[in-house]
């Protein structure tokens, strides 16, 4: 069997923030891809503004580097479980993986999640222990943890013989020696390990073509672009080919343009052979998992599995009293066009119409997946409202099932009791508890996904900000009875429209936590704070103090108000209750009641109570 020894296809996998993207940066820089005078951004692979701000990779990226006579195609994958669908499909395109593990944190939930996917595909691993230059690094224990994880995930004997490279991506150094003082001055040993240990693709370029799409891109000039791997044969520009659709139909088209990857650029190419990773344009409705082959020899590859959504929320046209003030795109047509455009590249997303022409049900992989879509829309000038996120319940063999998450928590020992109790009340089940001996405890739970909506704020309060929580989807299991999670506190609702005044805020401060600053515009029905009790109350923040003719030198100077609690988009979405919406515009995020009128709200609440009693 001939091999293409001039080519290696690898993916980089790791938990969030263990340094995958920084490592790819260094490999790119040291391979001499860039000219001496070319400016290269930090984390050059994270091209989207949101990725840069949050320091996470959302979309899988491909790049290629040349090392001596070998071209190495590298796919940088997202570490978040919400984008797990991307990770799984990438595993199909490569022959080996670099597993990056933090020298202090060791194996984390997403490490487990991505490694499991890689081992299932029989990929060859190389382990990179990153951040070896940290004072708190513990490389020997981390390698033991990795080995245990491999055994637990049923790795075969060859996979267990993985080579280990100790690196500091930020300094651009690596070595085969765990001693941080013995780091080589570059990453030569990592390139060598890739060329030596990663299998070369099979060269069967003379057989009939098979190309499968694993990722989608979209470009206004050429439309949809399918990114994937040539598994067999040769593909040329101008060739007439058959596209085997997921529904079993076959469409013919001509390959108009093909691109290969070099560094961070796409390079136009005329032909590609077995093993190459390429991007192809010219097919309007190409989808992930579809196979391209010669018209006379149609043989589809097995379809790629796409992760099903687990969370849904309603997107609605903004109809608050402040609608249309700040956004550029506010109509139902514009919002629908934008959601449908998102479907062009995001395969884990679903958009379904509802009975109302102004509302859509949008389903995604998790809170992060949906909040990133909302944040992107907001930045593009859209105005909309969304409802509380809800888990998608499925019927499996006649039983109602809900998604269960595997939760890993690292906390100082003294907060353990509170955390165990809080997850217990959310129907969490503890699987494991490890005391690291340095005052830190690692807890592993299985918790229903609906119990985790809104939990992160409570968790941060319980652990005073010292806790770290990570969770990934585990499986669907029979629905638990009773209330799981949700907000216990009621809210303070504005009864007037106008500007919040310092006097108005002072009058209601003792009722709970205020969300707005003096001078902020509020409207009747808008949520302006959290009540200390379980019921909602209406308050008037626009009240102004009436002037009296009594003057005192110190009376008004001693008054200070507490700092308001300003919530981010994610916190706002988590905070919502069933009868509330989050209003999102390019400049503001406001929480409001679905029914703005106080009397109407009370009438509906009464009706609901009566119905429950009967």
HELIX and SHEET records of a PDB file:
HELIX    1   1 UNK A   20  UNK A   30  1                                  11    
HELIX    2   2 UNK A   49  UNK A   54  1                                   6    
HELIX    3   3 UNK A   81  UNK A   83  5                                   3    
HELIX    4   4 UNK A   84  UNK A   93  1                                  10    
HELIX    5   5 UNK A  109  UNK A  120  1                                  12    
HELIX    6   6 UNK A  139  UNK A  152  1                                  14    
HELIX    7   7 UNK A  157  UNK A  160  1                                   4    
HELIX    8   8 UNK A  180  UNK A  182  5                                   3    
HELIX    9   9 UNK A  188  UNK A  197  1                                  10    
HELIX   10  10 UNK A  332  UNK A  343  1                                  12    
HELIX   11  11 UNK A  367  UNK A  379  1                                  13    
HELIX   12  12 UNK A  413  UNK A  415  5                                   3    
HELIX   13  13 UNK A  416  UNK A  425  1                                  10    
HELIX   14  14 UNK A  449  UNK A  452  1                                   4    
HELIX   15  15 UNK A  455  UNK A  462  1                                   8    
HELIX   16  16 UNK A  502  UNK A  508  1                                   7    
HELIX   17  17 UNK A  509  UNK A  511  5                                   3    
HELIX   18  18 UNK A  569  UNK A  575  1                                   7    
HELIX   19  19 UNK A  598  UNK A  613  1                                  16    
SHEET    1   A 7 UNK A  61  UNK A  67  0                                        
SHEET    2   A 7 UNK A  70  UNK A  76 -1                                        
SHEET    3   A 7 UNK A   7  UNK A  14  1                                        
SHEET    4   A 7 UNK A  96  UNK A 102  1                                        
SHEET    5   A 7 UNK A 124  UNK A 130  1                                        
SHEET    6   A 7 UNK A 163  UNK A 168  1                                        
SHEET    7   A 7 UNK A 173  UNK A 175 -1                                        
SHEET    1   B 8 UNK A 250  UNK A 254  0                                        
SHEET    2   B 8 UNK A 240  UNK A 244 -1                                        
SHEET    3   B 8 UNK A 291  UNK A 294 -1                                        
SHEET    4   B 8 UNK A 210  UNK A 219 -1                                        
SHEET    5   B 8 UNK A 223  UNK A 232 -1                                        
SHEET    6   B 8 UNK A 277  UNK A 281 -1                                        
SHEET    7   B 8 UNK A 257  UNK A 262 -1                                        
SHEET    8   B 8 UNK A 265  UNK A 269 -1                                        
SHEET    1   C 2 UNK A 234  UNK A 236  0                                        
SHEET    2   C 2 UNK A 271  UNK A 273 -1                                        
SHEET    1   D 6 UNK A 350  UNK A 353  0                                        
SHEET    2   D 6 UNK A 359  UNK A 364 -1                                        
SHEET    3   D 6 UNK A 311  UNK A 317 -1                                        
SHEET    4   D 6 UNK A 384  UNK A 387 -1                                        
SHEET    5   D 6 UNK A 580  UNK A 584 -1                                        
SHEET    6   D 6 UNK A 589  UNK A 593 -1                                        
SHEET    1   E 4 UNK A 350  UNK A 353  0                                        
SHEET    2   E 4 UNK A 359  UNK A 364 -1                                        
SHEET    3   E 4 UNK A 311  UNK A 317 -1                                        
SHEET    4   E 4 UNK A 390  UNK A 391 -1                                        
SHEET    1   F 4 UNK A 394  UNK A 396  0                                        
SHEET    2   F 4 UNK A 399  UNK A 412 -1                                        
SHEET    3   F 4 UNK A 440  UNK A 448 -1                                        
SHEET    4   F 4 UNK A 429  UNK A 435 -1                                        
SHEET    1   G 3 UNK A 394  UNK A 396  0                                        
SHEET    2   G 3 UNK A 399  UNK A 412 -1                                        
SHEET    3   G 3 UNK A 468  UNK A 478 -1                                        
SHEET    1   H 4 UNK A 512  UNK A 514  0                                        
SHEET    2   H 4 UNK A 527  UNK A 531 -1                                        
SHEET    3   H 4 UNK A 491  UNK A 494 -1                                        
SHEET    4   H 4 UNK A 537  UNK A 539  1                                        
SHEET    1   I 2 UNK A 498  UNK A 499  0                                        
SHEET    2   I 2 UNK A 521  UNK A 522 -1                                        
END                                                                             
